[in-house]
C-alpha cells in the first residue's frame, strides 16, 4: 500500500510470465518488475530452450516453467519478448478471461493495441509496446509539438547492434576480437563486417527488412501524432556499438523556439537529462533516461532546432513504456476519505 496525496494504491500480488526473453530484454523487463511490489514472482517460458536462464528476481533465481502451466490462475500478466514468429503460438494459449498480454517485441503495428499514454487500458486485454526508437523520438517530438507546434522533423539514428538482439551483439564482440588477433572474421547476423565499420541497413531481431523497420517506426510516430499535420523523415545506419542509439533530430516548428525554455523542460522532466557529452558506455547501458547532448538553435531561423540524444534500447526503450503501462494498468487508486 503506497500513499499518494491522501489516497492509497493497492493491487493484489500476482505472477508474471516472461516469454522467450533474451538476456538484454529479459533483464530490462525484470528490472522494471522489481520496482512493483504487486509482482511476487516471475516465470520463464521458452518452448525451444530449457537450459538455466540465469535471470535473478530480487536476488533469487528465476525458474523455467513448463508450457502447460502458462494459464495458471496466479499468472495474471504475460510479456512476450521474442520476434513475431512465435507470437501467434503463445497468444493462442493465453486465457484472456484472467490474463493480460503485452507484446514487448516492438515489431508490430496495430493502432488498436499500440500503447501510448492516450490508450484506454480498461477495455483491452492485449497491448503492443512501440518500437524503442519510435518511443524515444515520440517523447522528444511531443515536447516541441506541445510548446511550439511541429512543422517538420528530419530524424537520423545511429543504431547500436542491439537491434539485432544478443546474437548480433555477440557477433560484434567476436569480430572485434578476430580483427585484433589478426584472425579470419566470421559472419552470421550481418552480411558484412560490422566491427570497426558502419552498415546502411539495420538488422532487427525480428528478421524484418530495413525498409519495413523504418516503415514501422515512422508509422508508430505518425500514429501518436495522428492529429498533427507535419512532415517527417527517418534515416538509420548500423554502427559498431553494443548498446545505445544516437539520435539526431532536426526539428522545425510553427512558432519561434526558446532555447532556454527547451533546456529547462528537458532538465525538469524525469525521462530526460542534459549532459555535456553523451556516450553509450556512460549514458546508455542500464540507464532509464534519454540523455541529451548538444542542442543547436539557428538564430537566423528561430523556428528550427537541432539536438543530439542517446538512449539504451532496452533500459529506456523497453523499460520506460513498460513501467508507464504497468503503473497505469495495475495500480488501482482508492480514495479512503
C-alpha positions, 0 to 999 in steps of 0.5 A: 500500500503506497500513499499518494496525496491522501489516497492509497494504491493497492493491487493484489500480488500476482505472477508474471510470465516472461516469454522467450526473453533474451538476456538484454530484454529479459533483464530490462523487463525484470528490472522494471518488475522489481520496482512493483511490489504487486509482482511476487514472482516471475516465470520463464517460458521458452518452448525451444530452450530449457537450459538455466536462464540465469535471470535473478528476481530480487536476488533469487533465481528465476525458474523455467516453467513448463508450457502447460502451466502458462494459464495458471490462475496466479499468472495474471500478466504475460510479456512476450519478448521474442520476434513475431514468429512465435507470437501467434503460438503463445497468444493462442494459449493465453486465457484472456478471461484472467490474463493480460498480454503485452507484446514487448517485441516492438515489431508490430503495428496495430493502432488498436493495441499500440500503447501510448499514454492516450490508450484506454487500458480498461477495455483491452486485454492485449497491448503492443509496446512501440518500437524503442526508437519510435518511443524515444523520438515520440517523447522528444517530438511531443515536447516541441509539438506541445510548446511550439507546434511541429512543422517538420522533423528530419530524424537520423539514428545511429543504431547500436547492434542491439537491434539485432538482439544478443546474437548480433551483439555477440557477433560484434564482440567476436569480430572485434576480437578476430580483427585484433588477433589478426584472425579470419572474421566470421559472419552470421547476423550481418552480411558484412563486417560490422566491427570497426565499420558502419552498415546502411541497413539495420538488422532487427531481431525480428528478421524484418527488412530495413525498409519495413523497420523504418516503415514501422517506426515512422508509422508508430510516430505518425500514429501518436501524432495522428492529429498533427499535420507535419512532415517527417523523415527517418534515416538509420545506419548500423554502427559498431556499438553494443548498446545505445542509439544516437539520435539526431533530430532536426526539428522545425516548428510553427512558432519561434523556439526558446532555447532556454525554455527547451533546456529547462523542460528537458532538465525538469522532466524525469525521462530526460537529462542534459549532459555535456557529452553523451556516450553509450558506455556512460549514458546508455547501458542500464540507464532509464533516461534519454540523455541529451547532448548538444542542442543547436538553435539557428538564430537566423531561423528561430523556428528550427532546432537541432539536438543530439540524444542517446538512449539504451534500447532496452533500459529506456526503450523497453523499460520506460513504456513498460513501467508507464503501462504497468503503473497505469494498468495495475495500480488501482487508486482508492480514495479512503476519505 
